[in-house]
């Protein structure tokens, strides 16, 4: 018996649990979002951003995000990205709490291939 047993049915496999926790189960057309004006926010450090990023993205490091939400347009969706998807997931939560429509794009290199 696992610690997760009370939370998830027996047939739920580990991958599905991860998808439920991190939102990896839904298919999002990031290219369409960008074509329709979505803002890409890269929440990595300035040094990480300087080593490579998506053209047209805005670099707002995660620790500075709450103080810089005024730089974002609330009437346009936001796609967050970082190195692996962890910080962008945190950024998604911060921005959703501020009333933004937000999508976690995950790692910037992977997102770049999707758009």
C-alpha positions in Angstrom: 0.0 0.0 0.0 1.3 3.4 -1.0 0.9 6.8 0.6 -1.0 7.8 -2.6 -3.5 4.8 -2.4 -6.2 6.8 -0.6 -6.0 9.5 -3.2 -5.8 7.6 -6.5 -7.6 4.4 -7.7 -5.6 1.2 -8.0 -5.6 1.4 -11.8 -4.0 4.9 -11.9 -0.4 4.5 -13.0 2.4 6.8 -12.0 2.5 8.6 -15.3 -1.1 9.6 -15.0 -0.5 10.8 -11.5 2.3 13.1 -12.8 0.0 14.4 -15.6 -2.7 15.2 -13.0 -0.2 17.0 -10.8 1.7 18.9 -13.5 -1.0 19.3 -16.2 0.7 17.3 -18.8 -2.5 15.5 -20.0 -4.1 18.2 -22.1 -3.0 19.1 -25.6 -2.4 22.8 -26.0 -1.7 24.4 -29.4 1.1 26.8 -28.4 1.6 27.9 -32.0 -2.0 29.0 -32.3 -1.8 30.8 -29.0 1.3 32.7 -30.2 -0.3 33.5 -33.6 -3.2 35.0 -31.7 -1.0 37.3 -29.6 0.0 35.3 -26.6 2.9 36.7 -24.6 5.8 34.4 -23.9 7.4 35.0 -20.5 10.7 33.3 -19.7 11.2 33.1 -16.0 14.8 32.0 -16.0 17.6 34.1 -14.7 19.1 36.8 -16.9 22.2 34.7 -17.4 20.2 31.6 -18.5 18.1 33.8 -20.8 21.2 35.3 -22.4 22.5 31.8 -23.2 19.5 31.1 -25.4 15.8 32.0 -25.6 12.7 32.3 -27.8 12.7 35.3 -30.0 10.1 37.8 -28.9 9.9 36.4 -25.4 10.1 38.6 -22.3 12.6 37.7 -19.6 11.1 38.2 -16.1 13.0 36.0 -13.6 10.6 34.1 -11.3 11.7 35.9 -8.2 10.9 39.3 -9.8 7.6 38.2 -11.4 5.2 39.5 -8.8 6.8 43.0 -8.9 6.6 43.1 -12.8 3.1 41.9 -13.6 2.4 45.5 -14.8 4.6 44.7 -17.9 2.1 42.1 -19.1 -1.2 42.7 -20.9 -4.1 41.1 -19.1 -6.2 40.9 -22.3 -3.7 38.5 -24.0 -2.9 34.9 -22.9 0.5 34.3 -21.3 2.8 31.3 -21.9 5.4 30.8 -19.2 8.6 28.9 -19.9 11.9 28.2 -18.1 14.6 25.5 -18.3 12.5 22.4 -17.4 9.0 23.5 -16.5 9.2 23.7 -12.7 9.7 27.5 -12.4 7.2 28.1 -15.3 4.7 26.1 -13.3 5.2 28.3 -10.3 4.9 31.4 -12.5 1.7 30.1 -14.0 0.2 30.0 -10.4 1.4 33.5 -9.6 -0.1 34.9 -12.8 -3.4 33.0 -12.5 -3.8 34.4 -9.0 -3.5 37.9 -10.6 -6.3 37.1 -13.1 -4.2 36.2 -16.2 -5.0 33.4 -18.6 -1.8 31.3 -18.4 -0.3 28.2 -20.0 2.8 26.5 -18.8 5.0 26.0 -21.8 7.5 24.0 -19.9 11.2 24.1 -21.0 12.0 26.9 -23.4 13.8 24.7 -25.9 10.8 22.3 -26.2 8.4 25.2 -26.4 10.4 26.8 -29.2 9.9 23.6 -31.3 6.2 23.7 -30.7 5.7 27.3 -31.9 
